[in-house]
Amino acid sequence: MKKLLLALALIPTFICAQNSISGTFSPAKDYTYAFLYHATPTGAEYVDRAELSEDGNFSITLDSTMNPGIYKIVYAIPPEENNFDFIYNGKESIGFTFNLDKGLEFTDSRENKMWASYIKSMEMVNLTLSNFYTQESTDKKAYMEIIKTLSDTQKAYEESSEDLLASVFVKANTPYIPKGYEDLSSYSKHLKSSYLDHVDFGNTLLQSSDFLIERVLAYVFGMTANSSNDTYKADVDNLMAQIGGGHIQLKTILYEMIWRRFKDMDNAEVANYITNTYLLELSQQTGYDHLTKELLAYKNNALGNKAINFDLAITKDGKTITTTLHDLDIANQYLVIFWSSTCGHCLDELPKVKALLANNKSIKVIAFGLEDEADNWQKKIAEYPDFIHVLGLEKWDNPTANAYGIESTPSYFILDKDKTITAKPYDVEALEKILN
């Protein structure tokens, strides 16, 4: 009777059995916490965290309320650079080891071990193909043997992952399979033209994963050497055609990411093409007001545009005259500097600007101070009597600073006599090169 009661008591334990994610980070001294997030098409939702033991181990319970999908472990800051995805199917626990040198290795979870094994196998075949082209071989028989291995590997993993969520990624990663020998130029062209053919942009697993982002970035930036702006624009257009109708949120996320990459490359032509053709409308449709303002600020302050107007005051014949930037007519060039009296870089660079322009009467400096209050600014501007000074209260919320798209101080704009933006040097060293 006692054995029967014990068996009955254990039934709820088996019914409510829970899965977990556990891992080991090394070297352990470099890590403190592991944070678990549920990745979604529009972001990531915090789930739980665990403190690592002295030997770098942790474990987090995955209870029955957690839906299958893509999850993310964040292990350091900044979180956007120190994380990795994994697949959770709701049926199995996940185990892994993570080492700075060796990377990520899954020790438990058929889903994730399958996907990792597939990626490694495909990398090995692609490396063999790359070596074939590097050696400039023309052995067509050897070439077709490599292609057959590529095809067989893809087919084998598609079959073995049929009952897994990982199958979505295996199919999305389907490689280009030539029907016969192709030289490197032809192969590269066909590889790129088919690179997105098997990606289901409507699949929520793909939308939630890093795979989709990496695939899109590789397509636009990583498949053509020395791309021209016309090529970039064509790729951006083709990506939109591949995504198809709908998917407004996804398009906004992907195109903002691509726009920021071109912005960081200082490629205003393509960045503004993306804005004008797609992203501005997308940001307005999704109510992404911050992005809309940022797009317009970047677009309106591109080289060749007339600088945005603002009020200022100058002293003439002992009198203070209120005017505007556009109405100012006292120099052949103007240097607008957005700075702050509480900014260390500004306090280092403004004296250098003063010395650089001490004997240059053809350029006038307009120093626009972004401040929370006026007292400290008032003391500092006394050191620069030859500058035209403008006080911009509300600092980062100042309307003029926002209109100019100011993200850091000091920021420089060189204008010609007609107030057209001719250059935007990064720092005082770049300013000196431009002026020379």
N, C-alpha and C positions, 0 to 999 in steps of 0.2 A: 504493500500500500504506500509506504514511504517513497519507494522508487517511482511509482506512478505520479504522486504529488510533485516530486522533484521534476519529472519530465514535463508535467503541465506548467509548472512555474517557469520553465525555460522557454516555452513556446513564444511568449511575447518578445523575448530577447532575439530569437531568430527572425521573427516577423519584422522587427524594427531595426534589424542590423543596418548599420550606417557605413558609408564609404568614407574615405579620407584622402587628403593629399599630404604627403610627407616628403621631406627632402633633406639633403645635406649640402651645406654651402662650405666651400673651402677656398682660401684659408679662413677659418672660422672667425679670426680676429677682425676681419674686414666687414663683417655683417652683424646686424643686431636684430632686425625684424624681417618677417616675410608678410606681405600684405596681399590678400586675395581679393580680386575684383571679378565681376561678371561682365564680360565685354558685350556690348550691344552695337548695332549699326550706327548709333549716334554718340557713343561714348563708353564709359565704364562705370559700373555701380559697385560701391564698396560692399564687401561681404563680411570679411573677418581678418584678423591678424594673429600672428603667433610670434612670441619672442624665441630667438634661437638659443639653444643650450650652448655650453662652453665648447662643445665639439662641433657646433654648426648645424645641429639637427632641429627640426621642427615638425609639427603635425597639426593639421586643421581638419576637423570633422566636416564632411559634406553630408548634410542631413537630407531627408526625403523631400524637403520643400525646394531643393535646388534643381532647377531645370537643366536638362542636357544643353550643351552649347559650348561656346568658347569662353574660357576663363583666363585670367592673367595673374601672374605673380610679379609683384614689384618688390625689389630687394635693396634698392638704394635710391638716392636722389641725384639728379633730377629724375622723377619717375618715368618720364617719357623716353629716357635713354637707358634705363636700367630695369628692364622687365622682359618677360617672355610669355607667349601664349601656350595654352595646352587645350586639348579636347577633353570634355567630360561627357560621357554618354549616359550618366545616371545609373550605371550598372557595376562599375568597377572602381577600385581605388587607384590612385596615381602615386607613383614614387619616382624620384629623380635624384641625381647628383649634379651639382653645378660648381665648376671650377673656372677661375678666371682664364687659365691657360687652355684647358681642355674643352671648356664650354659646357653645354647642357647634354645630359644623357638620361633618358628615361629607363628606370629599372622595373617599374610595374606599370601596367596599362597597355593592353593590346592595341588600342587606338593610337596612342602616341608613339609606341615602339614601331608600329607599322609605318606611320608617316615618316618618322625619323629614318627608318631603314630605307624607305623609298627614296627620300631625298639623297641619302648617301650613295645609293646605287646609281641614281641618275647622274649625280655629279661625277662618278667614276667613268661612266660611259661618255659623258660630254667632255671629260678631260682627255679621253682617248681620241675623240673626234678632233678636239682642239689641237692635240699634238700632231695628228695627221696633217692638218692644214699648216701648222707651224713648220713642219718639215718639208712642206711643198711637195708632198708625195703625189704621184699620179697613178698609184696602184689601185685600179678600180675594183678589183676583187677584194682587196683588204678594206676598201671604203665600204662596200656593200655588206661586208661582214660586221663592221661597226654599226651600220644602220640597222641591220637585222637584230643585233644585240639590243640596240635602243628600242626597237619596236617590241621585241620579246619581253624586255624588262617592263615596259609600260603595260603590256597585256597581262603579264603575270600579276602585277600589283593591282590592276583593276579587278581581276578575278578574285584575288585573295582578300580584297577590302570591300567586297560587295555588301556585306552585312554591317559595315562600319560607317560611322560619320566621316571617317577619314577619306572615304571614297569620293566625296565631294571635292576634296583638295587634289586627290590623285588625278581625277578627270580634268579638273581645271588646269592642271599642270601638263596636260598632254603635249608632248613635243612635236615639232615639225618632223615628218618622216619623208625624206626624198624618195622618189620612185626609181631614181637612177643616180649615177655619179653627177655631182655638181661642184663647180669650183667655188672658192670661198666667197666671191662676190655674189654669185647666184644663191648660194646657201644662206648667206646673211640676209639678203633681200627677202627670201621666202620665209625665213625664220621670223623676221619682224612682222611681215604682213599677216602671218597666221598666229601671232603670239597671244592674242586675246580671243581667238575664235572659240575656245572651249570654256571660257570664263562665263559663268552664269551670274551676271551682276545683280540679279534679283534674289539670289540665295542669301538668307540671313546669316548663315554660318560664314560664308565668304565676306559678307559685309562687316561682320564683327571681328574679323581676324586681321593680323598683320600681313597675311599672304596677299590680300587684294591690294593693299597699299604698296607693298614691295613690287608686285607685278606691274602696277600702273607706272610707278616711278622708273622701273627698269625699261618699260616700253618707251617712255618719253625721253629719258635721259641716258640710258645705258646701252643702247643697241646700235647707235650710229656714231661713228667717229667724226668729229668736227662738223656737227650739225649746223646748218644755216638756219636763219630765222624762218625762212619759208618752210623748211623741213619740220621745225618745231610746231609751226602753225598747222601744218597738215596733220601731224600726229595728234595735236589737241583736237582737231576737227574729227579725226577718225575715232578717237576715244569716245567722243560724244555719240557718234553713230553706233559704236559697239555697245554702249550702255543702253541705247534705245530710249523709248518713251518712258515717262514717269521717273521714279527714283530721284525726286527732287532733293531730298536730304543727302543722299549718297553723292549726287553730282556736286552739291555745294561743298561737301567735305573734301572730295577728291580734287576739285578745281581750285579750292582755296589752298590746298597743299601744294599743287603745281604752281599756282600764282606766287606763293611765298618763295618757292625755290627760284623762280626767275627773278623775283625781286632781290633776293640775296645775291644772285649772279649779276646784279645791276643791268639786267636786260629789260629795259623799260619798254622796248618795242613789243616783245612777246607778252610781257606781263600785262600791258595795257590792251593788247589784242584779246587776251583772255577776259579781261574786265569788260570790254566793250561787246564782245561776241556772246559771252555766256555768264560770267560770274556776277556781274552787277545785277542782272535780272534775277539770278538764282538767289542772291542774298536778300533781295527785296521780297521775293516770293516766300522765303522762309522766315522773314521778319528778323534777319540777322543784322540789326541796325549798326552794331559796332563794325562789322566787316564792311557794310555799305559805306560808312564814313571813311574807313581806312582806304578803300578802293578809290573813292573820289579824291581823297587827299593825295594819294600817290599819283593818280592820273593827272590831277590839276597842277602838280608841281614837277612834272617831267621837264627835262631840258627842252628849251625852245618855247615853252609856255611863258606867258607874262605872269610875273609874281603876283600873288594875291595881295590886294591893297589893304592897308591899315593906317590908322591915324598916328601922327607923330608931331613933335614940336621941335623947332630949331630957333637958335638965337641969332638975330641979325641986327646989327647996329645997336646992340644993347637991349633989343626988344625980343620977347618970345613970340614966335609966330606959329600958329597951329596950321598944319597942312596934312598931306597924305603922302604915302610912298610914291604913288603914281604921279603926283604933282611936283615932286621934288626934282629940281633941275640945277644941281650944284656940282656935279662930277660926271666924268665919263664912264665910271663904273661904281658899283655899290657892293659892299660886302655886308650881308645881313647875317648876324650871329645870334642864334637863340642860346642863351646861357642862364646861369643862376648863380647868385652870390653864395649859395650853400653847396655848390658843385666843385669838388676838388679838381677835376680835370679842367674845368673852366678857369679856375683861379691859377692853374698852371699854364694854360694856353693863351689866355687874353694878354698877358704881358709880352708873350712872344709875337702875337699879332701886332701889338702896339709897336714893338721894335722893328718888325718886318716892314711896316707901312710908314715908319717915321719920316722917310724922305720921298714918299710916293703921294703926290698931291692929286693924282688923277683918280684915286679911289677913295670913297667915303664909307666909313664903317657905321652901320646901324646896329646897335647892340640891344637886343630885345630880351629883357630880364624876366625870366619866369619865376615868380616869387609867391610865397604864402603871405608875406607882409613886407612893408616897404623900408623899414629902418635899416637893416643890414645892407640892402641894395643901395640905399642913399649914400651910405658911407663908402661903398666900393666904387661907385661910378665917379667919385671925385678923383680917382687915380687915372681916369681916362677922359680928360677934358676935351679931346678932339673927336670923340665918338658922339654920334647922335644916340641918345638913350631913350628907350621906351620901356615903361613898366607894365608887365603883364601879370596881374594878380590872378589868383586861382591856379597858378602853376600849371600842372598837367591837365587841368580842366579849362585852361584859358582858350577861348574860341579861336584866336589867331593861331596859337600853337597847334591846335587840332586841325585847323584848315591847312596848315603847312605839313601836317603829318609828322610832327616832332615826336620821336620816341626816345631820344637821349640828348643830353647836352654835353658839350657844345655841338650845335649843328650849324653848318655853313652853307650859304647860298651866294654865289657870285652873279650879279645882275649887270647887264649893259646899261647904256644911257637911257634906253626906253623901258627898263625894268624887266627885260626878258631874261629868264634863267639861263645862264651859259655854262655853269658848272656847280657841282655840289661836292666839294672836297670833304673827305672823311675826317681829316684832322689838320693841324696847322702845318705839318710837314707836306701833306698833299696840297694844301693851299699855296705854300711857297713854290712848289714845282709848277703849279698852274700859272701863277703870277710871273714866274721867270720865263 
